[in-house]
Structures are given as C-alpha cells and as structure tokens.
Amino acid sequence: MDNTEKIILECINQVLEGDSRSPLLEISGGLNLQTDIGLDSLDLAELTVRIEAQTGVDIFKNRIVSTISEIKEEI
C-alpha cells in the first residue's frame, strides 16, 4: 500500500467510525465508494473535506469520483 492509499484508507475509516461503522482493513482500486463501502452523499462530502485537509486536493473539483482508483488519479 502506497502513501496515497494509506491517506485514503485513513480518511474513509474516519468517516466510517464517525457513523459507528467498522473500519476497513484494506482498500483496492476498484472499490466503489457507495456500493462497496456504503458511503452516502453526506459521507462523501465529509470524505472530500478530510482528503483535502490531508493532501490539499479537492477530489471532486474536476469530476465526480466513485472509486478508490479515481480518488488516487485526482490526488
């Protein structure tokens, strides 16, 4: 797992834990944020803010991202 994936995993787990859901142990590029991980629109907004705080990149600035790979591409 590279550093970008670690940041993404950490941010996703912060969102999940905030909703009292179990954290993920690992992620893969093809995971869909909504259907596979179960994030709703509010979760995605929180994830965007958390990732931007860590990386300085707004992952939704140029397009709607729906997978881990798409987040990595934006970062």
Phi, psi and omega in degrees: 000126179276175185298321179298316179296323178297317179296314180299313180299316180299315181293317178299316181294327175297320178294313181298315182293329177296335177258015180059035176256156181293139178287158175275145177271331179205165177228160173225159186303326184278355181296129177272132184298324183269306187282325182270321184263335176088025179279137175261184185298323177293320177298319180295322177297317178295319179300317179302314180296316181295316179293320178296322178296325181279325189243342185081008183247129173274105187293343179256010183296317186262339183191172174273124177260144181229352180231166177299318179301320179293324175297314179301319179299321181289325180286000000 
